[in-house]
Amino acid sequence: IQPVASRLLPVTSLPRALLLGALWGWLPCGLVYSTLIWSASQGSAIDSALLMLGFGLGTWPVLLATGLAAERVTAVLRKRSVRMAGGLLVILFGIWTLPGPHQHWLMGH
């Protein structure tokens, strides 16, 4: 699936996005597999199909919201000031966890 999906990148049109999304549906997902097992145990094809339809409709809004949120977070992370603040926080946390006499003052012990 990966060679076909890589030819669809970057996504520049709605048909490419839909095709990539359809290919992405073949990726293994424990939640989908557990729902498939649950639907297979329903005893009728209609009940199984309705269960999978409900699962799909129930997860669609969350997946859409996650995609939109990822787009906005990516835009924020591209700002130099955000990257600098993140780097400074990593440095400060590193200093904070260094062993030494300053731990008593920093950590309140």
N, CA, C and O atoms as a DFTB+ gen file, in Angstrom:
436 C
 N C O
     1  1       0.824      -1.190       0.000
     2  2       0.000       0.000       0.000
     3  2       0.870       1.257       0.000
     4  3       0.507       2.261      -0.612
     5  1       2.025       1.205       0.689
     6  2       2.880       2.385       0.826
     7  2       3.367       2.923      -0.519
     8  3       3.366       4.140      -0.704
     9  1       3.788       2.073      -1.476
    10  2       4.235       2.634      -2.750
    11  2       3.120       3.388      -3.487
    12  3       3.367       4.422      -4.109
    13  1       1.918       2.873      -3.413
    14  2       0.798       3.554      -4.073
    15  2       0.484       4.854      -3.335
    16  3       0.261       5.891      -3.960
    17  1       0.466       4.792      -2.001
    18  2       0.145       5.977      -1.212
    19  2       1.194       7.074      -1.390
    20  3       0.852       8.257      -1.405
    21  1       2.453       6.698      -1.523
    22  2       3.500       7.716      -1.656
    23  2       3.369       8.466      -2.976
    24  3       3.799       9.616      -3.071
    25  1       2.786       7.841      -3.997
    26  2       2.571       8.533      -5.277
    27  2       1.465       9.582      -5.181
    28  3       1.364      10.459      -6.038
    29  1       0.635       9.493      -4.140
    30  2      -0.454      10.453      -3.969
    31  2      -0.026      11.679      -3.154
    32  3      -0.803      12.618      -2.987
    33  1       1.201      11.666      -2.653
    34  2       1.692      12.786      -1.861
    35  2       2.506      13.732      -2.720
    36  3       3.217      13.261      -3.606
    37  1       2.447      14.996      -2.519
    38  2       1.597      15.730      -1.593
    39  2       0.153      15.767      -2.097
    40  3      -0.103      15.697      -3.299
    41  1      -0.756      15.875      -1.178
    42  2      -2.173      15.918      -1.522
    43  2      -2.486      17.314      -2.047
    44  3      -2.385      18.301      -1.319
    45  1      -2.865      17.382      -3.319
    46  2      -3.119      18.676      -3.948
    47  2      -4.553      18.835      -4.439
    48  3      -4.932      19.904      -4.915
    49  1      -5.352      17.771      -4.324
    50  2      -6.734      17.866      -4.806
    51  2      -7.625      16.962      -3.957
    52  3      -7.149      16.074      -3.250
    53  1      -8.913      17.209      -4.045
    54  2      -9.867      16.405      -3.282
    55  2      -9.861      14.937      -3.715
    56  3      -9.879      14.064      -2.847
    57  1      -9.837      14.619      -5.028
    58  2      -9.778      13.197      -5.399
    59  2      -8.542      12.479      -4.847
    60  3      -8.628      11.323      -4.432
    61  1      -7.399      13.162      -4.844
    62  2      -6.187      12.546      -4.275
    63  2      -6.348      12.319      -2.774
    64  3      -5.928      11.289      -2.248
    65  1      -6.958      13.286      -2.090
    66  2      -7.173      13.159      -0.648
    67  2      -8.106      11.993      -0.348
    68  3      -7.858      11.230       0.585
    69  1      -9.165      11.846      -1.121
    70  2     -10.107      10.753      -0.909
    71  2      -9.450       9.402      -1.190
    72  3      -9.660       8.443      -0.448
    73  1      -8.664       9.325      -2.249
    74  2      -7.988       8.072      -2.576
    75  2      -6.950       7.716      -1.505
    76  3      -6.830       6.553      -1.120
    77  1      -6.207       8.710      -1.029
    78  2      -5.235       8.456       0.025
    79  2      -5.940       8.021       1.305
    80  3      -5.466       7.125       2.004
    81  1      -7.065       8.651       1.610
    82  2      -7.835       8.251       2.785
    83  2      -8.353       6.827       2.675
    84  3      -8.367       6.087       3.659
    85  1      -8.781       6.442       1.470
    86  2      -9.250       5.070       1.258
    87  2      -8.107       4.071       1.440
    88  3      -8.310       2.997       2.006
    89  1      -6.917       4.415       0.968
    90  2      -5.757       3.541       1.168
    91  2      -5.351       3.487       2.637
    92  3      -4.944       2.440       3.140
    93  1      -5.467       4.624       3.318
    94  2      -5.108       4.701       4.718
    95  2      -6.005       3.791       5.559
    96  3      -5.599       3.320       6.622
    97  1      -7.206       3.552       5.086
    98  2      -8.125       2.661       5.786
    99  2      -7.640       1.228       5.872
   100  3      -8.162       0.457       6.677
   101  1      -6.669       0.851       5.075
   102  2      -6.120      -0.507       5.107
   103  2      -5.032      -0.673       6.162
   104  3      -4.581      -1.792       6.410
   105  1      -4.603       0.425       6.789
   106  2      -3.591       0.315       7.838
   107  2      -4.164      -0.417       9.048
   108  3      -5.337      -0.238       9.379
   109  1      -3.366      -1.225       9.700
   110  2      -3.876      -1.961      10.858
   111  2      -4.229      -1.026      12.019
   112  3      -3.487      -0.097      12.337
   113  1      -5.367      -1.293      12.633
   114  2      -5.820      -0.503      13.776
   115  2      -6.539      -1.445      14.730
   116  3      -7.524      -2.083      14.357
   117  1      -6.047      -1.530      15.958
   118  2      -6.629      -2.436      16.943
   119  2      -8.090      -2.151      17.230
   120  3      -8.873      -3.078      17.441
   121  1      -8.468      -0.883      17.241
   122  2      -9.859      -0.525      17.504
   123  2     -10.773      -1.022      16.389
   124  3     -11.863      -1.529      16.652
   125  1     -10.329      -0.875      15.152
   126  2     -11.127      -1.361      14.019
   127  2     -11.217      -2.883      14.061
   128  3     -12.291      -3.451      13.863
   129  1     -10.085      -3.540      14.319
   130  2     -10.100      -4.999      14.346
   131  2     -10.999      -5.536      15.455
   132  3     -11.707      -6.523      15.255
   133  1     -10.977      -4.897      16.614
   134  2     -11.841      -5.374      17.692
   135  2     -13.310      -5.152      17.346
   136  3     -14.154      -5.971      17.707
   137  1     -13.630      -4.066      16.657
   138  2     -15.007      -3.825      16.236
   139  2     -15.410      -4.813      15.138
   140  3     -16.560      -5.248      15.086
   141  1     -14.476      -5.164      14.273
   142  2     -14.770      -6.175      13.247
   143  2     -15.090      -7.523      13.884
   144  3     -16.016      -8.209      13.452
   145  1     -14.339      -7.903      14.896
   146  2     -14.616      -9.167      15.598
   147  2     -15.989      -9.104      16.258
   148  3     -16.765     -10.057      16.200
   149  1     -16.275      -7.965      16.885
   150  2     -17.579      -7.772      17.520
   151  2     -18.695      -7.857      16.488
   152  3     -19.723      -8.487      16.738
   153  1     -18.503      -7.226      15.322
   154  2     -19.548      -7.254      14.302
   155  2     -19.702      -8.644      13.697
   156  3     -20.807      -9.041      13.326
   157  1     -18.605      -9.383      13.596
   158  2     -18.681     -10.736      13.050
   159  2     -19.465     -11.673      13.960
   160  3     -19.986     -12.692      13.506
   161  1     -19.550     -11.332      15.246
   162  2     -20.269     -12.186      16.183
   163  2     -21.753     -11.814      16.316
   164  3     -22.436     -12.346      17.192
   165  1     -22.251     -10.932      15.484
   166  2     -23.622     -10.459      15.611
   167  2     -24.661     -11.484      15.161
   168  3     -25.796     -11.452      15.638
   169  1     -24.303     -12.380      14.265
   170  2     -25.239     -13.422      13.846
   171  2     -26.007     -13.095      12.580
   172  3     -26.610     -13.992      11.990
   173  1     -26.007     -11.848      12.140
   174  2     -26.657     -11.515      10.875
   175  2     -25.826     -10.453      10.166
   176  3     -25.194      -9.601      10.791
   177  1     -25.849     -10.536       8.855
   178  2     -25.057      -9.600       8.055
   179  2     -25.564      -8.170       8.227
   180  3     -24.767      -7.231       8.228
   181  1     -26.858      -7.994       8.370
   182  2     -27.421      -6.644       8.520
   183  2     -26.974      -6.034       9.845
   184  3     -26.564      -4.874       9.887
   185  1     -27.051      -6.809      10.928
   186  2     -26.602      -6.304      12.222
   187  2     -25.106      -5.980      12.206
   188  3     -24.667      -4.979      12.773
   189  1     -24.337      -6.843      11.548
   190  2     -22.897      -6.604      11.449
   191  2     -22.613      -5.331      10.663
   192  3     -21.780      -4.519      11.068
   193  1     -23.304      -5.157       9.540
   194  2     -23.103      -3.958       8.723
   195  2     -23.526      -2.708       9.482
   196  3     -22.851      -1.682       9.396
   197  1     -24.621      -2.771      10.220
   198  2     -25.079      -1.616      10.987
   199  2     -24.093      -1.260      12.103
   200  3     -23.871      -0.084      12.390
   201  1     -23.514      -2.265      12.720
   202  2     -22.522      -2.012      13.762
   203  2     -21.302      -1.315      13.174
   204  3     -20.813      -0.341      13.746
   205  1     -20.807      -1.799      12.044
   206  2     -19.651      -1.163      11.414
   207  2     -19.988       0.233      10.914
   208  3     -19.151       1.132      10.993
   209  1     -21.197       0.433      10.402
   210  2     -21.622       1.758       9.976
   211  2     -21.651       2.711      11.174
   212  3     -21.175       3.843      11.086
   213  1     -22.210       2.249      12.284
   214  2     -22.233       3.065      13.491
   215  2     -20.840       3.404      13.983
   216  3     -20.582       4.528      14.413
   217  1     -19.933       2.423      13.919
   218  2     -18.546       2.662      14.316
   219  2     -17.907       3.720      13.415
   220  3     -17.239       4.635      13.896
   221  1     -18.117       3.586      12.123
   222  2     -17.551       4.546      11.176
   223  2     -18.108       5.948      11.384
   224  3     -17.363       6.927      11.398
   225  1     -19.420       6.034      11.544
   226  2     -20.036       7.350      11.758
   227  2     -19.628       7.951      13.098
   228  3     -19.512       9.169      13.228
   229  1     -19.411       7.097      14.090
   230  2     -19.007       7.584      15.405
   231  2     -17.574       8.065      15.462
   232  3     -17.262       8.985      16.218
   233  1     -16.699       7.465      14.681
   234  2     -15.293       7.868      14.715
   235  2     -14.972       8.971      13.720
   236  3     -13.952       9.646      13.858
   237  1     -15.821       9.165      12.725
   238  2     -15.553      10.163      11.694
   239  2     -15.366      11.573      12.259
   240  3     -14.398      12.232      11.879
   241  1     -16.237      12.077      13.147
   242  2     -16.027      13.443      13.650
   243  2     -14.708      13.606      14.401
   244  3     -14.057      14.645      14.289
   245  1     -14.316      12.599      15.158
   246  2     -13.059      12.695      15.905
   247  2     -11.871      12.705      14.950
   248  3     -10.927      13.470      15.144
   249  1     -11.912      11.866      13.928
   250  2     -10.816      11.847      12.959
   251  2     -10.734      13.163      12.200
   252  3      -9.636      13.661      11.948
   253  1     -11.864      13.729      11.834
   254  2     -11.886      15.011      11.147
   255  2     -11.327      16.109      12.050
   256  3     -10.508      16.917      11.613
   257  1     -11.764      16.138      13.299
   258  2     -11.280      17.145      14.238
   259  2      -9.776      16.992      14.488
   260  3      -9.064      17.988      14.616
   261  1      -9.302      15.762      14.558
   262  2      -7.876      15.524      14.762
   263  2      -7.068      16.047      13.579
   264  3      -6.016      16.660      13.761
   265  1      -7.554      15.808      12.389
   266  2      -6.863      16.320      11.196
   267  2      -6.813      17.833      11.165
   268  3      -5.778      18.418      10.845
   269  1      -7.927      18.469      11.496
   270  2      -7.956      19.937      11.520
   271  2      -7.056      20.490      12.619
   272  3      -6.360      21.484      12.413
   273  1      -7.070      19.845      13.792
   274  2      -6.218      20.294      14.891
   275  2      -4.742      20.122      14.542
   276  3      -3.926      20.983      14.871
   277  1      -4.394      19.033      13.887
   278  2      -2.999      18.800      13.499
   279  2      -2.526      19.879      12.532
   280  3      -1.374      20.309      12.589
   281  1      -3.412      20.311      11.650
   282  2      -3.057      21.365      10.701
   283  2      -2.760      22.671      11.433
   284  3      -1.806      23.372      11.096
   285  1      -3.572      22.993      12.426
   286  2      -3.356      24.236      13.178
   287  2      -2.121      24.152      14.066
   288  3      -1.372      25.121      14.182
   289  1      -1.905      22.995      14.695
   290  2      -0.723      22.837      15.551
   291  2       0.544      22.944      14.708
   292  3       1.531      23.535      15.146
   293  1       0.522      22.384      13.519
   294  2       1.676      22.473      12.625
   295  2       1.977      23.926      12.289
   296  3       3.139      24.332      12.257
   297  1       0.931      24.712      12.036
   298  2       1.135      26.130      11.733
   299  2       1.747      26.857      12.927
   300  3       2.609      27.716      12.746
   301  1       1.318      26.528      14.136
   302  2       1.871      27.170      15.336
   303  2       3.328      26.755      15.539
   304  3       4.168      27.583      15.891
   305  1       3.627      25.473      15.317
   306  2       4.990      24.978      15.543
   307  2       5.990      25.512      14.523
   308  3       7.197      25.426      14.748
   309  1       5.526      26.049      13.433
   310  2       6.435      26.625      12.436
   311  2       6.949      27.994      12.856
   312  3       7.904      28.503      12.267
   313  1       6.332      28.596      13.863
   314  2       6.767      29.907      14.325
   315  2       8.077      29.766      15.093
   316  3       8.228      28.889      15.943
   317  1       9.008      30.639      14.777
   318  2      10.330      30.579      15.402
   319  2      10.235      30.770      16.909
   320  3      10.947      30.101      17.657
   321  1       9.377      31.663      17.368
   322  2       9.281      31.937      18.801
   323  2       8.795      30.710      19.577
   324  3       9.238      30.472      20.701
   325  1       7.900      29.945      18.991
   326  2       7.400      28.735      19.661
   327  2       8.506      27.691      19.740
   328  3       8.671      27.030      20.765
   329  1       9.256      27.545      18.663
   330  2      10.362      26.579      18.669
   331  2      11.443      26.992      19.672
   332  3      12.001      26.141      20.366
   333  1      11.738      28.296      19.752
   334  2      12.733      28.779      20.714
   335  2      12.251      28.541      22.140
   336  3      13.030      28.113      22.991
   337  1      10.977      28.813      22.412
   338  2      10.432      28.596      23.756
   339  2      10.492      27.113      24.120
   340  3      10.813      26.768      25.257
   341  1      10.190      26.246      23.177
   342  2      10.273      24.808      23.429
   343  2      11.692      24.375      23.736
   344  3      11.920      23.583      24.650
   345  1      12.651      24.893      22.972
   346  2      14.049      24.572      23.222
   347  2      14.513      25.055      24.589
   348  3      15.232      24.347      25.294
   349  1      14.097      26.267      24.960
   350  2      14.456      26.791      26.281
   351  2      13.852      25.951      27.395
   352  3      14.503      25.711      28.412
   353  1      12.612      25.502      27.217
   354  2      11.990      24.649      28.232
   355  2      12.745      23.336      28.396
   356  3      12.929      22.865      29.518
   357  1      13.180      22.745      27.298
   358  2      13.947      21.495      27.377
   359  2      15.248      21.740      28.145
   360  3      15.629      20.930      28.989
   361  1      15.930      22.848      27.858
   362  2      17.168      23.168      28.566
   363  2      16.905      23.379      30.055
   364  3      17.635      22.860      30.899
   365  1      15.854      24.147      30.375
   366  2      15.533      24.396      31.777
   367  2      15.162      23.121      32.524
   368  3      15.588      22.928      33.663
   369  1      14.378      22.253      31.905
   370  2      14.039      20.987      32.569
   371  2      15.277      20.113      32.747
   372  3      15.401      19.401      33.743
   373  1      16.191      20.170      31.778
   374  2      17.441      19.421      31.919
   375  2      18.257      19.912      33.090
   376  3      18.786      19.109      33.859
   377  1      18.369      21.234      33.238
   378  2      19.096      21.809      34.372
   379  2      18.393      21.471      35.682
   380  3      19.037      21.165      36.686
   381  1      17.071      21.530      35.655
   382  2      16.282      21.268      36.859
   383  2      16.507      19.855      37.393
   384  3      16.471      19.631      38.603
   385  1      16.740      18.903      36.484
   386  2      16.893      17.510      36.913
   387  2      18.340      17.114      37.170
   388  3      18.588      15.981      37.581
   389  1      19.305      18.003      36.945
   390  2      20.700      17.684      37.250
   391  2      20.874      17.500      38.754
   392  3      20.353      18.289      39.543
   393  1      21.595      16.474      39.147
   394  2      21.836      16.322      40.581
   395  2      22.825      17.367      41.074
   396  3      23.738      17.768      40.352
   397  1      22.634      17.792      42.288
   398  2      23.556      18.768      42.864
   399  2      22.909      19.521      44.005
   400  3      21.758      19.268      44.362
   401  1      23.669      20.461      44.583
   402  2      23.158      21.197      45.741
   403  2      21.979      22.109      45.403
   404  3      21.227      22.491      46.299
   405  1      21.803      22.466      44.128
   406  2      20.699      23.346      43.741
   407  2      19.343      22.635      43.790
   408  3      18.305      23.296      43.747
   409  1      19.334      21.306      43.879
   410  2      18.071      20.574      43.892
   411  2      17.222      20.954      45.094
   412  3      15.997      21.019      44.994
   413  1      17.847      21.197      46.200
   414  2      17.103      21.569      47.398
   415  2      16.336      22.882      47.137
   416  3      15.173      23.011      47.521
   417  1      16.985      23.831      46.495
   418  2      16.359      25.117      46.214
   419  2      15.314      25.007      45.108
   420  3      14.239      25.599      45.208
   421  1      15.628      24.242      44.039
   422  2      14.714      24.146      42.900
   423  2      13.490      23.309      43.177
   424  3      12.387      23.673      42.769
   425  1      13.659      22.197      43.859
   426  2      12.570      21.248      44.029
   427  2      11.897      21.358      45.384
   428  3      10.934      20.641      45.653
   429  1      12.371      22.217      46.216
   430  2      11.736      22.435      47.494
   431  2      11.907      21.296      48.478
   432  3      11.058      21.099      49.347
   433  1      12.990      20.539      48.359
   434  2      13.230      19.429      49.294
   435  2      14.169      19.868      50.367
   436  3      14.502      19.084      51.255
